[in-house]
Amino acid sequence: MKILITGGAGFIGSNVTKKLLQRGDSVVCVDEFNDYYSPEIKQRNVAQFAENSNYTLYRGTITDYEFLKGIFEKEKIQRVVHAAARAGVRPSIENPFIYEDTNVKGTLNLLHLAKEFAIENFVLFSSSSVYGNSPKVPFCETDPVDNPISPYAATKKATELLGYTYHHLYGLNVNVVRPFTVYGPGGRPDMAPFLFTKWIDEGKEVKRFGDGSTRRDYTFINDLVDGVVSAVDKILGYEIFNLGNSDTIDLNSFIAIIEKILGKTACVKQHPAQPGDVPITFADLTKAGNLLNYKPKVKIEKGMEIFIAWYLENKQLY
Ligand SMILES: NC(=O)c1ccc[n+]([C@@H]2O[C@H](COP(=O)([O-])OP(=O)(O)OC[C@H]3O[C@@H](n4cnc5c(N)ncnc54)[C@H](O)[C@@H]3O)[C@@H](O)[C@H]2O)c1
C-alpha cells in the first residue's frame, strides 16, 4: 500500500514509518520540521529512510491546503496516518493559536483531501488528554469527553468530531487513536521519561510538579506502533481506540524506577501542580484488544530499561 504519514519525522511518525517500510508498504511523509524541539532530531529520524526507494519526503505545513493537494495529486495515496500535531499540554496554554492552526485546520485539510481523493482508510491521532479530569477509571472510549482542560486537549477532541463528520457525510473510514504517554528509544525530549532521565543522570534538580501522586499510563513505542499499524489495516467505519498500557504508575514510583536503573539518586524539587495537567491517565483496552488485536507487551520497568540504555548511548546528541 502507499500510505501518507503526516508528522512522519516526529517520534511516533518515524517509528510507524519504519514498521510500514519493513513490511513492504510505500510511505509518503509530510513534515514541517518545526522547532517545538530540535529539528535536528527530526532530521536524524528521517535520515534512516533516505536510501529507501519506497520512501518520499515532503517538507511543508499541513495548514497549506494547496501544498497538500499537490501531494495527493502526484502520489497515488491509498491510506493516511495523520500524526502531525502541535503536541504538549503546557505550551498549548501559552500559545493556543498555533495549536488551533495545525491541529484543527491541518486536520480538516487532510480529511477534506481524503474525501476528495477517495482514501480507503484514515488513522487520526487524538490523545488520552481528551479524558481531562474524568473521575472514572479506567478510561473507556464510550466515556463522555466534553470537558478538555487544555487547548491541546480541546483541539484533539475537535479533530475527533471532524473525523466523525467526514465519516457521516462522505463515508470516509476513520480510525481515531488515543495514545497514552508514549516513550521509548528516540522519545520526545520534552516529555517526562526523557527529562527525568536526563536530570537524574546529570545530577540536576528534578522538577516535579505536584506531590508526585499524579498517575500515568505509559505506553512503549513498539506496542503503540503495533496498534497504529493495525488501525491502518482495519477498515471499520468510524471507531475510536485507546492505545495505552492499562498499567498506571504514580510519578514518585516512576522516578524511583529511573533512579534504580541509573544507580543514581534524584534531587527532587517540588513545584506547584500545573494547570492543564490531569491527575491520572488509565486506558481501558478492551475495545482495542477486540477490534485491533492490540495487546501491549512491554511493562514500564522493562521499557524504561530499554529507553535508558538508548539514552546513555545517545545522550551526547541532545
Ligand atoms: N507522544 C505521546 O505520548 C502522544 C500521546 C498522545 C497523543 N500523541 C499524538 O501523537 C502524534 C505524534 O506525536 P509525537 O509524540 O510523535 O510528536 P512529535 O512532535 O515528535 O511529532 C509531530 C511531528 O509533526 C510535525 N508537525 C507539527 N506541525 C506540523 C505542521 N503544521 N505541518 C507539518 N508537520 C507538522 C512536527 O514537525 C513533528 O515532526 C501527535 O498527533 C500527538 O498529538 C502523542
The ligand as an SDF file (V2000), in Angstrom:
LIG
                    3D

 44 48  0  0  0  0  0  0  0  0999 V2000
    3.9350   11.0880   22.3410 N   0  0  0  0  0  0  0  0  0  0  0  0
    2.8430   10.9170   23.0720 C   0  0  0  0  0  0  0  0  0  0  0  0
    2.9090   10.4860   24.2200 O   0  0  0  0  0  0  0  0  0  0  0  0
    1.4770   11.2150   22.4950 C   0  0  0  0  0  0  0  0  0  0  0  0
    0.3590   10.9940   23.3210 C   0  0  0  0  0  0  0  0  0  0  0  0
   -0.9060   11.2590   22.7980 C   0  0  0  0  0  0  0  0  0  0  0  0
   -1.0550   11.7050   21.5080 C   0  0  0  0  0  0  0  0  0  0  0  0
    0.0570   11.9150   20.7420 N   0  0  0  0  0  0  0  0  0  0  0  0
   -0.1450   12.3960   19.3710 C   0  0  0  0  0  0  0  0  0  0  0  0
    0.6290   11.5850   18.5080 O   0  0  0  0  0  0  0  0  0  0  0  0
    1.0610   12.3510   17.3900 C   0  0  0  0  0  0  0  0  0  0  0  0
    2.5590   12.2350   17.2180 C   0  0  0  0  0  0  0  0  0  0  0  0
    3.1900   12.6970   18.4120 O   0  0  0  0  0  0  0  0  0  0  0  0
    4.7650   12.6250   18.6560 P   0  0  0  0  0  0  0  0  0  0  0  0
    4.9680   12.3300   20.0930 O   0  0  0  0  0  0  0  0  0  0  0  0
    5.4010   11.7880   17.6280 O   0  0  0  0  0  0  0  0  0  0  0  0
    5.1220   14.1690   18.4300 O   0  0  0  0  0  0  0  0  0  0  0  0
    6.3090   14.8350   17.5870 P   0  0  0  0  0  0  0  0  0  0  0  0
    6.2750   16.2870   17.9640 O   0  0  0  0  0  0  0  0  0  0  0  0
    7.5640   14.0700   17.7830 O   0  0  0  0  0  0  0  0  0  0  0  0
    5.8190   14.6440   16.0850 O   0  0  0  0  0  0  0  0  0  0  0  0
    4.9190   15.5240   15.4540 C   0  0  0  0  0  0  0  0  0  0  0  0
    5.5180   15.9100   14.1020 C   0  0  0  0  0  0  0  0  0  0  0  0
    4.5780   16.7300   13.4240 O   0  0  0  0  0  0  0  0  0  0  0  0
    5.2770   17.7510   12.7540 C   0  0  0  0  0  0  0  0  0  0  0  0
    4.3680   18.8920   12.5830 N   0  0  0  0  0  0  0  0  0  0  0  0
    3.8290   19.6790   13.5370 C   0  0  0  0  0  0  0  0  0  0  0  0
    3.0720   20.6290   12.9880 N   0  0  0  0  0  0  0  0  0  0  0  0
    3.1180   20.4260   11.6530 C   0  0  0  0  0  0  0  0  0  0  0  0
    2.5360   21.0920   10.5390 C   0  0  0  0  0  0  0  0  0  0  0  0
    1.7520   22.1740   10.7020 N   0  0  0  0  0  0  0  0  0  0  0  0
    2.7770   20.6180    9.2870 N   0  0  0  0  0  0  0  0  0  0  0  0
    3.5830   19.5260    9.1030 C   0  0  0  0  0  0  0  0  0  0  0  0
    4.1860   18.8640   10.1300 N   0  0  0  0  0  0  0  0  0  0  0  0
    3.9420   19.3180   11.3820 C   0  0  0  0  0  0  0  0  0  0  0  0
    6.4410   18.0920   13.6700 C   0  0  0  0  0  0  0  0  0  0  0  0
    7.4980   18.7300   12.9790 O   0  0  0  0  0  0  0  0  0  0  0  0
    6.8130   16.7300   14.2140 C   0  0  0  0  0  0  0  0  0  0  0  0
    7.8430   16.1200   13.4510 O   0  0  0  0  0  0  0  0  0  0  0  0
    0.5650   13.7750   17.6420 C   0  0  0  0  0  0  0  0  0  0  0  0
   -0.6490   13.9610   16.9590 O   0  0  0  0  0  0  0  0  0  0  0  0
    0.3370   13.8080   19.1280 C   0  0  0  0  0  0  0  0  0  0  0  0
   -0.6270   14.7810   19.4930 O   0  0  0  0  0  0  0  0  0  0  0  0
    1.3120   11.6820   21.2060 C   0  0  0  0  0  0  0  0  0  0  0  0
  1  2  1  0
  2  3  2  0
  2  4  1  0
  4  5  1  0
  4 44  2  0
  5  6  2  0
  6  7  1  0
  7  8  2  0
  8  9  1  0
  8 44  1  0
  9 10  1  0
  9 42  1  0
 10 11  1  0
 11 12  1  0
 11 40  1  0
 12 13  1  0
 13 14  1  0
 14 15  2  0
 14 16  1  0
 14 17  1  0
 17 18  1  0
 18 19  2  0
 18 20  1  0
 18 21  1  0
 21 22  1  0
 22 23  1  0
 23 24  1  0
 23 38  1  0
 24 25  1  0
 25 26  1  0
 25 36  1  0
 26 27  1  0
 26 35  1  0
 27 28  2  0
 28 29  1  0
 29 30  1  0
 29 35  2  0
 30 31  1  0
 30 32  2  0
 32 33  1  0
 33 34  2  0
 34 35  1  0
 36 37  1  0
 36 38  1  0
 38 39  1  0
 40 41  1  0
 40 42  1  0
 42 43  1  0
M  CHG  2   8   1  16  -1
M  END
$$$$
